[in-house]
């Protein structure tokens, strides 16, 4: 059975896109920091999905929702992680566009994306829903208002 980690590594190599894998300790610190910076809702306390616990988020389940991320105005390194029950790996990519190129060829799985300052959290779910938190929510609301 495949894992998100195997999918990311396989398709990154196939596309010759550079990535880094954080150590398990550094990855856990990063996820803890992301969770502490993004207020979690008490409306779904028993949910095992992080994206269901986010406050102040915007989402869309448009058929082309993943392609909307191509227009997200962030040009720095991104960190990518998954639901804890699926895979504990945290990857870094030089740019969001690099990760999107890799993910486009992968099997569908829920993924979380944040930047170096953790000022946004984006999730693309296995149900094909784009969920954006913090400044990414503002961006998505504005974009959806223009479409």
Backbone as CSV, one residue per row, in Angstrom:
resi,resn,N_x,N_y,N_z,CA_x,CA_y,CA_z,C_x,C_y,C_z
1,UNK,0.840,-1.183,0.000,0.000,0.000,0.000,0.889,1.253,0.000
2,UNK,0.520,2.245,-0.764,1.305,3.468,-0.875,1.074,4.365,0.343
3,UNK,2.013,5.268,0.542,1.875,6.290,1.579,2.088,7.657,0.930
4,UNK,1.605,8.725,1.571,1.887,10.054,1.022,3.382,10.294,0.830
5,UNK,4.194,9.853,1.793,5.644,10.028,1.689,6.185,9.376,0.423
6,UNK,5.788,8.134,0.178,6.260,7.439,-1.026,5.810,8.149,-2.298
7,UNK,4.581,8.627,-2.316,4.070,9.345,-3.483,4.883,10.615,-3.747
8,UNK,5.130,11.393,-2.703,5.878,12.644,-2.856,7.296,12.361,-3.358
9,UNK,7.959,11.398,-2.754,9.334,11.081,-3.148,9.380,10.575,-4.586
10,UNK,8.506,9.649,-4.927,8.480,9.076,-6.277,8.274,10.143,-7.338
11,UNK,7.277,10.989,-7.140,6.960,11.985,-8.166,7.939,13.153,-8.166
12,UNK,8.530,13.485,-7.035,9.575,14.512,-7.017,10.779,14.057,-7.831
13,UNK,11.163,12.807,-7.627,12.304,12.274,-8.380,11.992,12.209,-9.868
14,UNK,10.786,11.762,-10.193,10.401,11.652,-11.600,10.438,13.024,-12.291
15,UNK,10.043,14.069,-11.567,10.000,15.420,-12.136,11.285,16.202,-11.877
16,UNK,12.239,15.577,-11.178,13.502,16.226,-10.848,13.284,17.520,-10.051
17,UNK,12.381,17.453,-9.076,12.087,18.592,-8.210,12.719,18.333,-6.844
18,UNK,13.466,19.315,-6.373,14.170,19.177,-5.105,13.223,19.339,-3.919
19,UNK,13.491,18.582,-2.885,12.738,18.660,-1.642,13.673,18.267,-0.510
20,UNK,13.252,18.565,0.697,13.958,18.098,1.893,12.943,17.405,2.780
21,UNK,13.428,16.456,3.549,12.597,15.792,4.545,13.105,16.220,5.911
22,UNK,12.226,16.766,6.737,12.627,17.173,8.077,12.778,15.939,8.959
23,UNK,13.648,16.042,9.951,13.761,14.947,10.922,12.422,14.818,11.639
24,UNK,12.168,13.661,12.224,10.896,13.467,12.908,10.711,14.495,14.026
25,UNK,11.777,14.793,14.771,11.691,15.773,15.861,11.407,17.176,15.318
26,UNK,12.123,17.583,14.266,11.892,18.909,13.683,10.507,18.996,13.054
27,UNK,10.072,17.925,12.433,8.737,17.895,11.845,7.652,18.046,12.893
28,UNK,7.819,17.376,14.019,6.836,17.478,15.101,6.825,18.881,15.694
29,UNK,8.003,19.496,15.836,8.070,20.880,16.334,7.350,21.824,15.373
30,UNK,7.563,21.625,14.082,6.905,22.468,13.088,5.386,22.319,13.192
31,UNK,4.891,21.090,13.247,3.441,20.878,13.338,2.880,21.464,14.622
32,UNK,3.592,21.322,15.722,3.138,21.911,16.983,3.047,23.425,16.878
33,UNK,4.029,24.044,16.233,4.024,25.499,16.046,2.846,25.931,15.166
34,UNK,2.613,25.204,14.092,1.487,25.519,13.206,0.172,25.442,13.981
35,UNK,0.003,24.386,14.733,-1.237,24.205,15.495,-1.392,25.299,16.538
36,UNK,-0.301,25.688,17.191,-0.403,26.730,18.224,-0.713,28.100,17.621
37,UNK,-0.287,28.348,16.393,-0.522,29.650,15.755,-1.904,29.766,15.123
38,UNK,-2.514,28.667,14.812,-3.822,28.694,14.147,-4.862,28.202,15.136
39,UNK,-5.705,29.145,15.520,-6.695,28.836,16.541,-7.571,27.675,16.088
40,UNK,-7.686,26.688,16.954,-8.496,25.533,16.638,-9.876,25.686,17.255
41,UNK,-10.863,25.306,16.514,-12.254,25.421,16.928,-12.609,24.318,17.912
42,UNK,-13.499,24.632,18.804,-14.008,23.603,19.711,-15.269,22.955,19.161
43,UNK,-15.688,23.364,17.969,-16.919,22.815,17.401,-16.761,21.380,16.899
44,UNK,-15.533,20.954,16.660,-15.263,19.571,16.234,-14.156,18.969,17.105
45,UNK,-14.329,18.945,18.422,-13.225,18.523,19.293,-12.783,17.078,19.095
46,UNK,-13.663,16.245,18.615,-13.323,14.833,18.457,-12.900,14.474,17.040
47,UNK,-12.854,15.464,16.171,-12.460,15.185,14.798,-10.997,14.779,14.756
48,UNK,-10.689,13.820,13.908,-9.293,13.427,13.750,-8.618,14.200,12.627
49,UNK,-9.386,15.085,11.966,-8.857,15.864,10.854,-8.573,17.302,11.286
50,UNK,-7.364,17.737,11.103,-6.974,19.086,11.475,-7.810,20.128,10.740
51,UNK,-8.078,19.928,9.455,-8.800,20.932,8.681,-10.209,21.177,9.224
52,UNK,-10.788,20.219,9.922,-12.119,20.405,10.508,-12.064,21.196,11.810
53,UNK,-10.889,21.381,12.356,-10.732,22.076,13.632,-10.327,23.539,13.471
54,UNK,-10.151,23.999,12.247,-9.664,25.358,12.029,-10.769,26.390,12.178
55,UNK,-10.464,27.455,12.893,-11.343,28.629,12.986,-10.980,29.587,11.870
56,UNK,-11.873,30.487,11.580,-11.587,31.573,10.644,-10.996,31.070,9.338
57,UNK,-11.663,30.103,8.750,-11.156,29.576,7.487,-12.176,29.807,6.374
58,UNK,-11.711,29.639,5.188,-12.537,29.723,3.993,-12.284,28.450,3.206
59,UNK,-13.304,27.959,2.531,-13.110,26.712,1.785,-13.950,26.715,0.513
60,UNK,-13.550,25.843,-0.370,-14.306,25.634,-1.598,-14.123,24.194,-2.043
61,UNK,-15.171,23.654,-2.598,-15.076,22.305,-3.164,-15.329,22.346,-4.667
62,UNK,-14.945,23.459,-5.269,-15.017,23.572,-6.726,-14.196,22.454,-7.353
63,UNK,-14.616,22.038,-8.500,-13.903,20.965,-9.195,-12.435,21.315,-9.453
64,UNK,-12.151,22.591,-9.650,-10.792,23.039,-9.960,-10.092,23.661,-8.750
65,UNK,-10.521,23.311,-7.553,-10.004,24.014,-6.366,-8.487,23.899,-6.198
66,UNK,-7.907,22.770,-6.514,-6.445,22.650,-6.368,-5.722,23.589,-7.334
67,UNK,-6.292,23.799,-8.511,-5.635,24.680,-9.479,-5.665,26.137,-9.034
68,UNK,-6.578,26.497,-8.137,-6.614,27.860,-7.615,-5.326,28.204,-6.875
69,UNK,-4.692,27.206,-6.276,-3.461,27.452,-5.517,-2.318,27.975,-6.381
70,UNK,-2.396,27.751,-7.677,-1.348,28.264,-8.565,-1.257,29.781,-8.495
71,UNK,-2.354,30.417,-8.084,-2.371,31.881,-8.029,-2.085,32.415,-6.631
72,UNK,-1.808,31.543,-5.669,-1.534,32.019,-4.309,-0.210,32.785,-4.318
73,UNK,-0.213,34.030,-3.830,0.966,34.900,-3.972,2.026,34.685,-2.895
74,UNK,2.585,33.506,-2.866,3.620,33.194,-1.882,4.797,32.591,-2.625
75,UNK,5.972,33.173,-2.459,7.129,32.775,-3.266,8.255,32.134,-2.476
76,UNK,8.046,31.869,-1.197,9.115,31.318,-0.374,8.942,29.811,-0.184
77,UNK,9.830,29.266,0.630,9.802,27.838,0.951,8.461,27.470,1.605
78,UNK,7.965,26.290,1.272,6.752,25.783,1.914,7.063,24.460,2.606
79,UNK,6.297,24.213,3.664,6.364,22.950,4.381,5.066,22.206,4.136
80,UNK,5.189,20.921,3.930,4.048,20.076,3.582,3.992,18.920,4.570
81,UNK,2.797,18.685,5.111,2.624,17.542,6.002,1.240,16.947,5.818
82,UNK,0.976,15.878,6.531,-0.213,15.063,6.301,-0.919,14.802,7.631
83,UNK,-2.056,14.136,7.554,-2.732,13.716,8.778,-1.802,12.753,9.517
84,UNK,-1.701,12.918,10.820,-0.807,12.084,11.635,-1.064,10.590,11.453
85,UNK,-2.317,10.227,11.251,-2.650,8.804,11.127,-2.172,8.218,9.804
86,UNK,-1.882,9.081,8.840,-1.445,8.610,7.517,0.068,8.577,7.372
87,UNK,0.728,9.632,7.864,2.167,9.750,7.668,2.677,10.896,8.529
88,UNK,3.789,10.702,9.213,4.347,11.737,10.096,5.421,12.575,9.416
89,UNK,5.684,12.327,8.161,6.740,13.024,7.436,6.366,14.479,7.184
90,UNK,7.367,15.359,7.254,7.214,16.755,6.858,8.261,17.029,5.780
91,UNK,7.803,17.554,4.661,8.683,17.906,3.545,8.798,19.415,3.452
92,UNK,9.889,19.879,2.864,9.972,21.282,2.469,10.286,21.321,0.975
93,UNK,9.682,22.292,0.315,9.905,22.555,-1.104,10.300,24.014,-1.245
94,UNK,11.118,24.311,-2.236,11.589,25.687,-2.421,10.450,26.656,-2.709
95,UNK,9.433,26.178,-3.403,8.305,27.037,-3.784,7.023,26.211,-3.783
96,UNK,5.916,26.882,-3.600,4.612,26.230,-3.667,4.414,25.587,-5.038
97,UNK,4.831,26.260,-6.080,4.640,25.710,-7.430,5.373,24.380,-7.605
98,UNK,6.522,24.206,-6.940,7.233,22.925,-7.013,6.393,21.817,-6.394
99,UNK,5.868,22.106,-5.201,5.023,21.095,-4.566,3.797,20.793,-5.416
100,UNK,3.146,21.812,-5.959,1.937,21.590,-6.761,2.228,20.743,-7.992
101,UNK,3.400,20.926,-8.582,3.787,20.089,-9.734,3.894,18.626,-9.333
102,UNK,4.444,18.384,-8.161,4.589,17.013,-7.662,3.218,16.428,-7.313
103,UNK,2.451,17.185,-6.562,1.160,16.685,-6.064,0.184,16.375,-7.201
104,UNK,0.280,17.115,-8.281,-0.601,16.922,-9.432,-0.558,15.476,-9.939
105,UNK,0.594,14.824,-9.812,0.749,13.460,-10.312,0.546,12.384,-9.247
106,UNK,0.275,12.795,-8.019,0.131,11.842,-6.913,-1.303,11.325,-6.792
107,UNK,-1.428,10.215,-6.071,-2.752,9.777,-5.647,-3.307,10.871,-4.737
108,UNK,-4.617,10.949,-4.590,-5.233,11.996,-3.780,-5.151,11.644,-2.296
109,UNK,-4.603,12.556,-1.517,-4.565,12.415,-0.062,-4.610,13.813,0.532
110,UNK,-5.040,13.891,1.777,-5.120,15.186,2.456,-3.719,15.680,2.764
111,UNK,-3.491,16.933,2.427,-2.180,17.543,2.600,-2.352,18.916,3.237
112,UNK,-1.362,19.311,4.035,-1.334,20.627,4.668,-0.094,21.363,4.195
113,UNK,-0.248,22.655,3.943,0.835,23.481,3.427,0.919,24.742,4.288
114,UNK,2.130,25.085,4.698,2.347,26.325,5.429,3.662,26.937,4.971
115,UNK,3.850,28.204,5.307,5.068,28.902,4.927,6.066,28.980,6.069
116,UNK,7.184,29.620,5.812,8.266,29.680,6.795,7.880,30.444,8.056
117,UNK,6.931,31.363,7.962,6.484,32.119,9.137,5.190,31.559,9.729
118,UNK,4.684,30.491,9.165,3.460,29.834,9.639,2.261,30.779,9.658
119,UNK,2.254,31.796,8.796,1.166,32.767,8.826,-0.032,32.357,7.973
120,UNK,0.027,31.182,7.402,-1.135,30.608,6.724,-1.076,29.095,6.861
121,UNK,-2.220,28.501,6.714,-2.316,27.042,6.667,-3.340,26.710,5.606
122,UNK,-2.917,25.931,4.650,-3.785,25.513,3.542,-3.884,24.005,3.583
123,UNK,-5.086,23.514,3.387,-5.286,22.072,3.293,-6.032,21.758,2.005
124,UNK,-5.606,20.711,1.363,-6.364,20.157,0.245,-6.714,18.746,0.671
125,UNK,-8.002,18.463,0.742,-8.447,17.213,1.343,-8.674,16.114,0.310
126,UNK,-8.761,14.908,0.812,-9.039,13.774,-0.070,-10.449,13.854,-0.640
127,UNK,-11.268,14.752,-0.105,-12.609,14.995,-0.657,-12.580,16.122,-1.691
128,UNK,-11.368,16.555,-2.066,-11.137,17.577,-3.089,-11.608,18.958,-2.658
129,UNK,-11.516,19.244,-1.372,-11.886,20.548,-0.832,-10.623,21.308,-0.459
130,UNK,-10.594,22.554,-0.842,-9.500,23.449,-0.489,-9.934,24.238,0.745
131,UNK,-9.171,24.133,1.822,-9.483,24.824,3.082,-8.306,25.733,3.397
132,UNK,-8.592,27.025,3.553,-7.541,28.009,3.802,-7.793,28.718,5.120
133,UNK,-6.723,28.938,5.882,-6.801,29.565,7.195,-5.914,30.797,7.225
134,UNK,-6.276,31.742,8.083,-5.506,32.966,8.307,-5.422,33.783,7.015
135,UNK,-4.236,34.265,6.643,-4.148,35.136,5.467,-4.536,34.406,4.181
136,UNK,-4.406,33.111,4.161,-4.823,32.347,2.982,-6.345,32.366,2.841
137,UNK,-7.069,32.442,3.966,-8.536,32.524,3.910,-8.952,33.835,3.258
138,UNK,-8.273,34.926,3.611,-8.573,36.224,2.995,-8.331,36.163,1.490
139,UNK,-7.216,35.549,1.105,-6.897,35.408,-0.318,-7.979,34.606,-1.044
140,UNK,-8.394,33.474,-0.464,-9.394,32.629,-1.115,-10.738,33.346,-1.211
141,UNK,-11.149,34.024,-0.153,-12.416,34.787,-0.210,-12.382,35.816,-1.320
142,UNK,-11.270,36.536,-1.426,-11.131,37.546,-2.469,-11.163,36.902,-3.857
143,UNK,-10.448,35.814,-4.018,-10.405,35.131,-5.315,-11.776,34.608,-5.709
144,UNK,-12.466,33.962,-4.782,-13.792,33.417,-5.089,-14.786,34.522,-5.412
145,UNK,-14.595,35.702,-4.821,-15.455,36.851,-5.125,-15.257,37.359,-6.540
146,UNK,-14.101,37.070,-7.123,-13.808,37.527,-8.489,-14.223,36.512,-9.549
147,UNK,-14.462,35.277,-9.143,-14.774,34.222,-10.128,-16.260,34.169,-10.455
